Amino acid sequence: MKRILSMVLLASAMTFISCDNDSQDAEPKEVTSSENFEYKADEFADLKILRYQIPGWENLSLEKQTLVYYLTQAGLAGRDIIWDQNYKHNLEIRQALENIYVNYDGDKSSEDWEAFETYLKRVWFSNGIHHHYSNDKLKPEFDKEYFNSLLEATGTELSGEPYEVIFNDKDMKKVNLDEAKGLVEGSAVNFYGEGITADEVTKFYAAKKSPNPEKPLAFGINTKLVKENGQLVEKVYKSGGLYGEAIDRIIFWLEKAKGVAENEKQANALGLLIEYYKTGDLQTWDDYNVAWVEATEGDIDYINSFIEVYNDPMGYTGSYETIVQIKDFDMSEKMSVLEKNVQWFEDNAPIMDEHKKDSVVGVTYKTVIVAGEAGDASPSTPIGVNLPNSSWIRKNHGSKSVSLGNIINAYENAGGSDKLKEFAHDEEEIALSKEYGKEADKLHTALHEVVGHASGQLNPGVGTTKETLKSYASTLEEGRADLVGLYYLMDPKLEELGLTDDAEKLGKAAYNDYIRNGLMTQLVRIEEGADIEEAHMRNRQWVSAWVFEKGKEEGVIEKVQKDGKTYYDIKDYQKLRELFGELLRETQRIKSEGDYEAVKNLVENYGVKVDQELHKEVLARNEAFKSAPYSGFINPVLVPESDENGEITSIKVTQPESFEEQMLDYAREYSYLTKKAEVKEKMEAAEVQ
């Protein structure tokens, strides 16, 4: 699980900006990079929508711009896949909601219509009817009677379970991690067919054997497991198989991209990805990942396929995602120092010697400029990614770590500091965060990705973490990588490497921000009374709660009451660093040995349950801030211009006028798993009226 979300940058403040649906016919504006760029686009419910720029676009050759264009089109071609993966009725529900939105000509000033618009935008943002972060089903703030009137007024058909599930209590959790409710049975995610239990899934995949046990295949990564005639059968995501219509369009654009590849290695990797999409063969998937991780030359790179397993409660099936990247030359040069010194970090880590790698190979770290995202990476995006996920490929061939520079920049430019002042213990803490917080966050991301995910090794004969640690694998891996970053953020080595001018102040700022977020401010993301479900939220709490408890006797962190408010005040930063090291040693042991009982105890005891009184207090204090707790992005639009022979002569970067405009454009152009021609015809007819 190699993606990292921002810890601090998501707490930005913004005001509500309404979006006019009529703006979709306006001439798109060409914008590559501007100091006066408007980052904020919309805010509704608990979400805010931002824009990002593509600085340096004009410096790319036309051939490289064309490669980026083809790769973004390939990504968008699979957009429908994540919707269906997230929930079996999502596509049908989305079509109905969009048909209402573009065809309704009744009263659009009523509270009910505003509630409908908000619900639709929340569904768009989450790629389905379950919240993108909490996994809880979204609740519409309009009733059946009003919804029925909209269906009738627009001639929209929606009935049976797809209609009822919007309002009832069925399929309330997309991903359920409470084993008592059944990991598969209690999850609405569409990776498993009806009547399948977690135990059946475990036994099914346990029976599969890789030709080479030293190079285990990623069983289940690209399949849906169903029952046919009482037998478990895998439906493979491939051309001619499940999601074949969308995959054929992905292949179409990838073949075009291969034709303008920057070099032979890049072209070979694209060829293997195409072959994988055609066959669904898992050996080809491994061959592709090896070729991709070794294709390090060139200015353009990409992520595309079924990759992260966060959405699978069993940890087998990958969600579709894509990120298209342009190298940020200046920042990548500055950060390559981590890549060159990764062995030093491994050798000096506070983990057992037998869990250290003798040679950390092929780790590459780049700051990149995102040119387009789709699937599980959009609208909600990570800020850093490290791939591939296969342990043996990472050990033998290395990995690629990227920091999404222009995404981080957009967060920073849309941010504010009021929430910091509310939850920080004192002025010194605030000053440290303002001076070193952004630098610490960027370095923590880099250390998390480059050093953290590349570090450590499994004991001989121990299975993959999805086999040994099961539903706790994702949160343990993210916490382990966080701990690597936290341990080294206060190390003088960072000064020696020229990465900071003051490692002590940098570390203090990072520790303050991490503990404050892990124990308090991230709680604004969940409803009062709820447990923590999301893997990253869990890991931030179990890391913070463990070091808080273990350091109690020595007063490492004090829980302070001041003016009726709770604060966490770090008293001994060096001792806290030692505790981070102790916990890192234990988490690496758990991973290396595949100790399921230990990881279960760690996560359940420290990462799941919430102090309800503190949670209530945090929510009350947060009410003073209008800024929504979650952020996401609309993507720039690449617009090609062609000559009379159909050859691309230039590609403009434009910005959509609104979130609604982009979502409707995507529905028109990329609905390959729905009735695309019918959708496009209806929407175009609605625009003419």
N, C-alpha and C positions, 0 to 999 in steps of 0.2 A: 504494500500500500504506500505508494511513493508520491503522494501529493500533500502539500502543506498549505493551510489556510492562514490568513493574516490573524495575528493575535491582537494587535492594537489598532491597525488602520481602519478596521470596520466600524469604529466608534465615531465616525464623522457626523457632523451636523449639517442639515440642509433644510430649506423651506420647500413647501409644496409648490410645484409648478404644474399647472394643468396642461394637458395635451389635446390639441384639436384634431379630431379624426379627419377633418377636411384637408389637413396639410399634406396628405399622402400624394396629392397630385402636383405638389410644388416641384420645381426644378431642383434636383439635388445639388448641394453646394460642395465644391471641391475643397477639401481640407486635409492637408497632410500633417502639418505641425504649426501651431500658432500660440503665441504667448497669451492671447486673449481668448483662448479656446474655452467654450462653455462645457464644463465637465458634467454638470448636473442636468438630468433630463426629466426625471419624474420621481414622485414619492407617493406611496399608497400603502395602506395596512402597515406591515412591519418591514417594508422593502423600500429601497431607493435604487433608482436606475441611473447609472453613470455612462459617460462616453469615454473612449480612449483614442489617442492619436497614433499615427504610424510615422514617427519622425525618421527622416532620411530616405523616405520612399523615392524621392526624386533622384537620389544618388544611385539607385539600382539600375542596372541595364534593363532594357525592354525584355530580354530573354528571362532574366531573374524575376521581373515583375510578372511575367506570364506564368512562370512556374508557381509563384505564390498564388496567382489567380486560380490556376487549375487545382491546386491543393485545397484552397478554401471551398471551391465548388464541390470537390470530392467529399469534404467534410459535411457540408450542408446537405448533400444528397442523402446522407444517412440520418438526417434529423428525426424523422418519424420513428426510427428504431428505438431511441431512448424513451420516447413516449410509450410505446407498447411494452418495452421492458419494465418500465416503472409500474404499469398497471394495465390489466387486460382490456379495460373499457376506456382508457384515456383517449384514444384516437377518435372513437365515436362521439365521446362527450365533447372533445375539442371542436370537431366539425360542427356539432349542433350549436355550441356557444358562439363560434365564429359566424355561422350563418345568421344567427339572431343579430349579432353585432352589426353586420354590414347591411342587413335588410330591414331592421326595425325603423319605422318612421313615426313612432308614437312620441309620447312625452319623455324627453331626455333630461328634464330638470328635476324629476322626482327622486326621492331618497331611494326608492326601490331600484330605479335604473342605475343610480350611482353605485348601489350595492352590487348590482349585476356586473357593471364595468369592473369594479374592484375585484370581484370573484374571478372574472375572466383573466384579468391581468395577473392575479396570483397563480392561476392555473398555468398561464403562459410561462411565468417565471420558474415554476417548479417542474416544468415538463410533465404536468399531470395534476391530479387532484389531491396529491399528498404533499405536505410542506417539504421543501427542498432540504431542510436541515433537521427539523424535529421528527420528520416522517409521519406526523399526525395528519389525518384527513382534514382537508380544508373545509371550513363550515361556511356556507353561504348565508348572508344576512338578508336574504329575501325568502319568502315562503313559496310553497308549491303552487298556490293559487296565482301568484304573480308570474312565476316561471311558466305555468301553463298558458297564461295570456300572451307571453312572448312567443312561445312555440306556435300558438295559433295565429298570431298576427304576422308571423314571418314564414308560415308554411313549413316549419322545421319539424322533422320527425326524430323523436327520441322516446323510447319506451322500454318497458321491462327493466331488467337489472341495471343497465346503464343509466336509466332515468332515476330509479329508486335509490341507487347508491349515493347520489348527490345529497340526499336528505336523511338517509337512515343510518343505523349504527353498525353496518356491515363493513368489513375491510377497513377498519379504523387506523391501522398501522401499516405503512408500506414495508418497513423493516422492523421486525420484532426481535429483540435480543433477550427476552425473558424466556428461559428454557421451560419454565413451568407452563407457559402458554403454547409451547411448540414453536421452534425456530422457523419452521416452514409453514406449519398449520396456522400460525398467528401472524404471518406476513402476507401482505397483499401484492408484493412485488411479483412480476410475471415470469419468474425463472423456472417455476415448477407447476405442473399440471394439477388438476383437482385430485384430492384423495391421497396425496403423497406426504409421507411423514419425514421428519428429520432423520430418524433412525434408518429408514429405507434409503435415503440419499447417502448417508454415511456408508452403509453396507455396499451400495451400488458402486461407489467410487473406490472403496477399499479393495474391491475385487479386481479392479483394473490394474494391470502391471505394465510398466514402461519397458521397452526393449532393453534399455540401458538404465539400471537403477541409479547410476551416478548422475544421470541426466533426465530426471523425471519429467514426463510430459505434463502439460497444463490441462489435465482432464477436466472437462466441464466449462472451460473458459469461454467457449463459443456455442453453447447448446442450451436448449430448454429440455428439461427432463419431464416426460409425460408417461402416463399409463395407457397402454393399448392391449386390449384383451388380457388385462391383469398383469401384464409384463411391463417393466420399466424400459422406456425407449428414449434415446436422445434425438431431438430435432436440431439439426446443425444449422447455424447461421452461415449461409453460403449462397452463391449463385445457384438458382434452381432449388434451393432449400428454403428454410425459414428466413424471412426478410429478403428473399431473393430479388424482388423488384427494386428495392432501394440499393441493394448491394451491386446489382448490375450497373446502376448509375454511378456508384462509387468507383467501380472498375473503369467505366468509361472515362472519368476524369483523371484517375490515376494513370491510365495509359497515356493520356495527353501529357501529364506531368513527367512521365518517364521519358517522353520524347524531347523534353527541354531540360533534362536533368543537368546539373552542373558538372558532374564527373561520373566515371564508370561505377564507382562504389555506390554512389547515390542511386544511379539507374538500376544497378543489380538489386539493391534493397527494395526499391519500388516494384521491380519485377517479381520478387518473392512475395511481397504483400499482395500483389494482384493474384498470384497463384494461390495464395492462402485463401483469399476471398472466393476464388473459383471452386476450390476443393474442400475447404474447411479442415484440411489436414494439419494435425498438431505438430508433426515433425517439421512441416513447412513453416509453421508459426515460429518454432525455435530457430530454424535456419534464417528466417527473416530477422528475428531479434538480434542474432549474432551479426548479420550483415549490417543492420541498422546501427547498432552501437559502435561498429567499426568504421562506419561512414562519417568521419569527423571533419573532412575537408568541405569547403563550400560555405556559403553565407545563408543558405536557406535550409531549414529543417522542419520537422513535423511530427506530430503524434496522431495516429489514426488507427483505430480498431476497437476491439472489445478488451478492455484493459483492467481498470480498477474493480475490485470485488467488494467494495464497501456496501453496495446495495444488495448483495447476496448474504442472507443471514448464515449461510453455510460456508461462504468464502470461496466458492468455485467459479461462478459465472461472472464474466466481465461486462461492465456497462460500456455502451458505445460512446466514444468521445474523440474529439479531434482538436488540436491546437496547431496553427501554422505559425512559424517563427522565422524572424529575420535576425541575424546576429547583430548585437550591439557591440561594436568594435571597441569603443573606449572602455566601457564598464567590464567587458569580458577580459580585457587585458589586465585591468586592475585586480580582478578577482581570480585570475589564473594562478596566483600564488598559492591558493588553497589546494588547487589541483596538483601542483608540484610538490607540496609538502604533506600530502595525505598520509604517507607512510609514517611520518613523525607523529601525527595524531594517533594513529593506530598503535604505534609502539609505546606511547606514553599514556594510553587510556587506562583508567582504573579498573579494568576487567581482568579476569583470570587469563594467564598466559596461554593456556590451551584454547581459549576462545578468540585469540588474536590471529589475524591473517599474517603469514610470513611476508606476503607480497600482495599489496593492494594494487590491482592492475587496472589500467584503462579508464580511470575516473576522469571524466571531462566536465568542466563547469563553465557555463556561459550565461551571461545576462543577455536576454533576447527581447526583441520587440515583437509583440503579438500582432499578427495581421488578420487573424480570424479564428473563431472558436465555434464549436457546435457540439451537440450531444450533451453528455454529462458535464462538460466544461463550460456550458453557456445556458442561461445568462450568468449563473453563479460560477465563478472561476477560481481555481487555485492561484497562488502567487508564486509557487515554485513546484517543480516536478522532477522526480528522479526515476528513471526507467532504464532497463526493463525490470520487471518484478521477480523474474526467475533467479533464485539464489545461485544456481550453478553457472548460469551465464554471467552473472555479476562477478562471481569469483574468478572465472576463467577468461572472460573477455572484457569485463569492466561495465561501466554504466555511463549514462549521460544525465547530468544535473543541469537544470536551467532555472533561472530566476526571471520571472516575467516583468521586466523592467518598466515598460510603459503602463502595465496594469498597476503596479505599485505606485508609480508616479501619479496616476489618476486618483487612486485612493488618497494620496497625500494632499493633492491639490483640492480635493473635495472635503478635507477634514477640518476638525476643530479641536479645542482643548478644554471645553467646559466640563465634560464628563471626567477628564483627568483630575481637575480641581476638586470635583465632588468626592471622588473615591480615594484619592491619594492621601496619605496620613499627614504629611506636612509639606512646607514650602521647599525643603531640600529635595524631597522626592519628586515634586513637580518640576523643579529646576533641572534635576538630573534627566528626567524623561524628555523635557523640551530640548536639552542640549545633546543628549546621546540616544534618545529613544528610537529615532528613525534609523540611525546607524546600527544600533543594536539589533533592531528587527531584521534589517537586511543581512547582517552577519549571522544572526541566528538561523535565518532561512538557508544561507549558504552552508553553514556548518551542519545543519540538519540534513540537507540534501547530499552534499559532497562527502562529508566525513561520516555522518550518522548512518545513513542507509548503506554505505559501502563497508562499514566496519563490522567486525565480528564474523564468526563462522559457526555452523552447526557441528555438533559432535558426529563422528562417523556413525552411520547407521540410523541417525535420527531423521524422521520424515519431515516433509515440508510443514511450515507453520499452520497451514490451513488444515492439515491432517492432525497435528499434535495439539495445537492451541485452539483450534476450531473458531468459534464465534468471537474469541478474544484476540485473535491473531492481529487484526488491523490496529486495534487500540494499543496493544503492546508494542508493535513496531513503531507507531508514531510517537509513543512516549519514550521509547528507547532512543530514537533519533533526536527528539527534543532534549533528552538528558545529555547526549553527546554535545550538542550545541551549548547548553547551559553550563556544563562543566568547563568548557574551553573559553567561554566568553570573558572570564576573568583571568585568563592565563597571560602572563607577560609575553608569551610567544607571539601573540597577536601584534604587540608593539614591535617586536623584533622583525616581524614580517611586513611591517608598514601598513597594517590593516586598521589601526587606530592610534591615536596619540596618547590614550590613557586607558589601559585595559581595566584598571580598578573602577573608574567611573563608568566605563562602558558596561562592565559586569553588574555594577550596582543598579544601573538604570534597567538593564535586562531582567534582573532578579525581581526588582520592585514590580515591573510591569507584568511579569509572568505570574507571580504569586497573587497580585491584585486581581488579575483576570481569571486565574484558575480557581480561586476561592470565592470571588464575588461577581465581577462585572459580566462574565459570560453567562451568568444566570438570567440576565434579561432576555435571553433567547428562548427560554422555556417557560411554559405556563406554570403558575403557582400550583404546587402539589405534585408536579410531574417529576419522574426520575430522569436522569441523564441517559440518553440513548446514543447520540452521535459519537463516533469513534474519537474524533479530535477533542471534543468537549470532555469526554470521559478521561482521555489521557492527560489533559491539562489539570483536571481535578485530582486524579489519583497521584500524579507527580507532586502537586502542591500540597495535598492533604497528607501524604506520607511524610514529606520532609517537615511539615508543620508539627505533626504528632511526634516524630522521632527526635525533634529538636526541642521539645517542650521543657524537659528537665534542665537543659542548659540555657533556656531562654533565647533560642536562635531567632524565632519569630514570635512576637507578642500579638495577641488579639486584643485590641484596644477599644474601649468605649469612650467616645468623646462627643459631648452635646447630644447624647442619645443616638449616636451613629457608630457603626462598627468599622474599624480599620485594622489592617495588618501591617505591623511595623517590624521590619527586619533589623535585628540588633547586632547580628554577627554574620557578616557576608562570607567570610572565609570558612566558617563552620558550615554555613549553608552550602557552599561549594563542595565541601567534603561529603555532606549528605547527598547531594546530587550524584557524586561519584559512587557512593555506596549503593544508591538505588540503581544506577547504571550497571554496576557490577551484577546486581541481582537480576535485573531484567535481561541482561545478556545471558546469564546462566539459565534463566527460564527458557529463553529462545533456543539456546544451544542444546539444552537437554530435553526440550519439548515437555516441560513440566506443566501439565494442564491444571492440576490442583493448585499450584502456586499462582499461576496467572489468574485463575478464577478468584482466589482469595484476595489477591491484590486489587483487581478491578472491582469486584463486588463490595469489598470493604471500604475502599477509598474513592472509587470513581463513579458510582451509580447513584447512591442516595444523596439527597440534598438536605442541608439544615433548613428546615421549613421556616423557622423564625427569621433567619438571615435572608432567605430567599424573599420573603414578604417585604422585609426592610429594603432590600436592593431594588425590588420592583417599584416600591413607593418612591425611593430616591431618584430612580430613573425617569419617573413621570415628568420631572422638570425639563427633560430634554426632548425636543421634537424630532430629533434625528432618529430614523428607523435603525434597528440593530443589524439588519442585513443589507448587503449591497450586491449589485450585479451590473451587467453591462449590455448595452446594445452594441453591435459590431459595426465598424466602418463598412461601407459597401464599395467593392471594387467594380468599376464600370469600364469594360473594354470598348475601344473604338476600332473598327475594322475597315479595310479598303474594299474595293469592288471584288476582289478575289477571296474575301473572307479572312484575310490575314490580319491579325491584331497589329495595330499601328501604335496604340498608346493605351494606357490604363489609368483612369482617374480614381483617386480616393475621395469618396463622398461620405457624408454623415446623414443617417436617417433623421427626419424631423422629430420622430417620436418613437417610443416603445411600441405603441399600437401599430404604427406604420410598418415597422420591421416585422412584427409578428404576422401581420396580414400578408406582407410580401412573401415571407417564408411559406405561408400556407398556400399561396398561389403557385409558387415556383418549385417547392420541394416536398409536396405531399405524395410521395411515391408509394406509401403503404395504404393510402386512402384512395378514393376515386379522384385522382388529380385533375383530370380534364373537367369533371363535373364541378369540383371545387373552384377551379380557375374561372370557368364559365359563369358560375353564380356570382362570384365576387366582381368580375368585370361588368356583369349586367347591373349589379348594385351600384357601381361607380357611375354608370351612364345615367341612371335615374335621377 
